[in-house]
Amino acid sequence: MYIVIIAWMYVAVMMAVAEAVAPNGGLLGAITTFIFYGVFPAALLAYILSTPARKARKKAQEAQEAAETHAPPQSNAGEKIKSSD
């Protein structure tokens, strides 16, 4: 997943640099190019590709919470009672 995002950000940076050094380009155009062609699509891609991991993490957390609420109470029957000699 990360290699795709890194590669896309590289392409977006190169597009922004080309916009900045073009004779009729400028810094504002380079910034908007980087944001709209790089940051927003990469963030959207990262969000979509991390959906299975988020679902698995949420399911594991719910299972852990369910196990904690349905666990039998622990008793101290197996412990020795300390005497105060």
Contacts in CASP RR format, 6 or more apart in sequence:
PFRMAT RR
TARGET T0000
AUTHOR 0000-0000-0000
METHOD contacts of the structure
MODEL  1
MYIVIIAWMYVAVMMAVAEAVAPNGGLLGAITTFIFYGVFPAALLAYILS
TPARKARKKAQEAQEAAETHAPPQSNAGEKIKSSD
1 46 0 8 1.000
1 49 0 8 1.000
1 50 0 8 1.000
4 45 0 8 1.000
4 49 0 8 1.000
5 42 0 8 1.000
5 45 0 8 1.000
5 46 0 8 1.000
8 38 0 8 1.000
8 41 0 8 1.000
8 42 0 8 1.000
8 45 0 8 1.000
9 38 0 8 1.000
9 42 0 8 1.000
11 38 0 8 1.000
12 33 0 8 1.000
12 34 0 8 1.000
12 37 0 8 1.000
12 38 0 8 1.000
12 39 0 8 1.000
12 41 0 8 1.000
12 42 0 8 1.000
13 34 0 8 1.000
15 33 0 8 1.000
15 34 0 8 1.000
15 37 0 8 1.000
16 29 0 8 1.000
16 30 0 8 1.000
16 31 0 8 1.000
16 33 0 8 1.000
16 34 0 8 1.000
16 37 0 8 1.000
17 30 0 8 1.000
19 25 0 8 1.000
19 26 0 8 1.000
19 29 0 8 1.000
19 30 0 8 1.000
19 33 0 8 1.000
20 26 0 8 1.000
20 27 0 8 1.000
20 29 0 8 1.000
20 30 0 8 1.000
END
